[in-house]
């Protein structure tokens, strides 16, 4: 990944809060994270850190650079999913448009998204997001109490958008994601037991977990009918510990 000095200096100044800071040096460190690889939207995630000179002396800074891509993906024998349709889950520009819209500035429910210092749209099919570098504090494995707290704040986040017609009318929001998941899962469900013993992707599931998934699968029509009767609101859809660990919870540890 090539970075222009002027761009790096601009971001460093925004982070430090000093428009006159002078960039001394910086480095790039590739890190994990993001839905990258054959079926993802991320071309790479890097931590850029450096030192800037200010009137008070050298100041350290760091930022996460996440590059979104619309490059073709390999999904095996399946047809490549559409990536330019804002209505689908595969819309590759959604995160960039969400930051650009300002809608992530006030999430509600005590959740605070990492700040986006800058958005650079490159030639062709890449967008670079310069995101706040937040420490991943706390244990790797969360306690039941910490999981319950996360669920509580996610519930507050869901409820905060119930009456927000502006948020719910945003054109880049995907709809029907659960239906899409069910359609994608159908070919795999017939092999959930036998296939995973033969090297299938779900081989890490225990027999008990596979049984529970099958019982829920048989109730999918009933569950979908119940879901359709619920109020419409915003939903995160990927709220696992690694992502929530990079979101601040106002007033909580």
DADA-V61305 format. One record per pair of residues at least 6 apart in sequence whose ideal C-beta (glycine too) atoms are under 7 Angstrom apart, sorted by the first residue. I is the first residue (numbers start at 1). J is the second residue. If there is no record, write none. Layout:
I/J + I/J
This chain:
1/28 + 1/44 + 1/46 + 3/48 + 5/23 + 7/120 + 8/23 + 8/26 + 8/48 + 9/23 + 10/118 + 11/63 + 11/117 + 11/118 + 11/130 + 12/21 + 12/23 + 12/50 + 12/52 + 12/61 + 13/19 + 13/21 + 14/117 + 15/61 + 15/63 + 15/117 + 16/52 + 16/54 + 16/59 + 16/61 + 18/54 + 21/52 + 21/53 + 21/54 + 21/59 + 22/52 + 22/53 + 23/50 + 23/52 + 24/50 + 24/51 + 24/52 + 24/53 + 24/58 + 25/50 + 25/51 + 26/48 + 26/49 + 26/50 + 27/49 + 27/50 + 28/46 + 28/48 + 29/46 + 29/47 + 30/44 + 30/46 + 31/45 + 31/46 + 31/47 + 33/45 + 34/40 + 34/42 + 34/45 + 34/66 + 35/41 + 35/42 + 36/42 + 36/44 + 38/73 + 38/74 + 39/73 + 39/75 + 41/68 + 41/69 + 41/92 + 42/66 + 42/67 + 42/68 + 42/69 + 43/67 + 43/69 + 43/71 + 43/126 + 44/67 + 45/64 + 45/66 + 46/65 + 47/62 + 47/64 + 47/133 + 48/62 + 48/63 + 48/65 + 49/61 + 49/62 + 50/61 + 51/58 + 51/59 + 51/60 + 52/59 + 52/61 + 62/133 + 63/117 + 63/130 + 63/131 + 63/133 + 64/131 + 64/133 + 65/128 + 65/130 + 66/129 + 66/131 + 67/126 + 67/128 + 68/92 + 68/93 + 68/95 + 68/96 + 68/126 + 68/127 + 68/129 + 69/92 + 69/125 + 69/126 + 70/83 + 70/92 + 70/125 + 71/125 + 72/80 + 73/80 + 81/90 + 82/88 + 82/90 + 83/90 + 83/91 + 83/92 + 85/91 + 86/171 + 86/172 + 87/174 + 87/175 + 88/174 + 89/174 + 89/177 + 89/180 + 91/172 + 91/174 + 93/127 + 94/172 + 95/129 + 96/119 + 96/127 + 96/129 + 97/172 + 98/104 + 98/172 + 99/116 + 99/119 + 99/129 + 100/119 + 103/167 + 103/170 + 104/113 + 107/113 + 107/157 + 108/156 + 108/157 + 108/160 + 108/161 + 109/153 + 109/154 + 109/156 + 109/157 + 109/160 + 110/153 + 110/156 + 110/249 + 110/250 + 110/251 + 110/252 + 111/153 + 111/157 + 111/247 + 111/249 + 112/247 + 112/248 + 112/250 + 113/247 + 114/131 + 114/132 + 114/134 + 114/246 + 115/132 + 116/129 + 116/130 + 116/131 + 117/130 + 118/130 + 119/127 + 119/129 + 120/128 + 121/127 + 122/128 + 134/246 + 136/245 + 136/246 + 138/245 + 142/241 + 149/252 + 150/244 + 153/249 + 154/236 + 154/239 + 158/233 + 158/234 + 158/235 + 161/167 + 161/168 + 161/233 + 161/234 + 162/231 + 162/233 + 167/234 + 168/232 + 177/237 + 178/227 + 182/220 + 188/202 + 189/217 + 191/200 + 192/202 + 192/210 + 192/213 + 192/214 + 193/210 + 195/202 + 196/202 + 196/203 + 196/205 + 197/203
